[in-house]
């Protein structure tokens, strides 16, 4: 999240109030359960771009009953988020750090999660390389993204009443072109977004010894559709993309 970092400090409260502690149905019904399902059983977990810590807390709570214990660490470059995450507690430890400069030794974790973070990072190759570096051999990386289909600039649901009968379709913008823009995600809330095609992420993973094992494109959560009735007609368009990768064994030095 190195593009316009000041924006995240300014709007940290907007995020904390609108998307955490049960406020957002997509997190509650879809993202948090999926993160738990993909990472349960891992004992050393790093949450990159942890925000105020809701994913880290969920993973810590899921592993709390494991006799072997579960250590969860969250990092975020935004001071206001780290302060709030620490205040809310819940088991994980937190520190301030950027994704492209993780302050951990090689192979420190057996799982890494990044939830709706990498689409805000300009230095994506460096960030993926850092994830690969801190993962132990065979470790798992769960990369949650706002689906590049819906994030492509100038994309959106269109009601075309110029044809008879009227048609509804999803307009796709310049999907293959990488771009950076400051998007107004709420009234007066501008945040940086980096659009990349899916292949850009998959190839960055492969270039750093992270082998893609699964890909998830879940249907939009029912709670979200109930609040955003305008989107129900486009419910076959995924809003979330999850890439699940595994760290290849390192070659002996």
Beta strands, then each sheet from edge to edge (+ up, - down):
strand 1: 44-48
strand 2: 71-76
strand 3: 93-96
strand 4: 109-115
strand 5: 135-146
strand 6: 156-160
strand 7: 167-171
strand 8: 179-186
strand 9: 189-195
strand 10: 210-216
strand 11: 240-247
sheet 1: 3+ 2+ 1+ 4+ 5+ 11- 10+
sheet 2: 6+ 7-
sheet 3: 8+ 9-
end
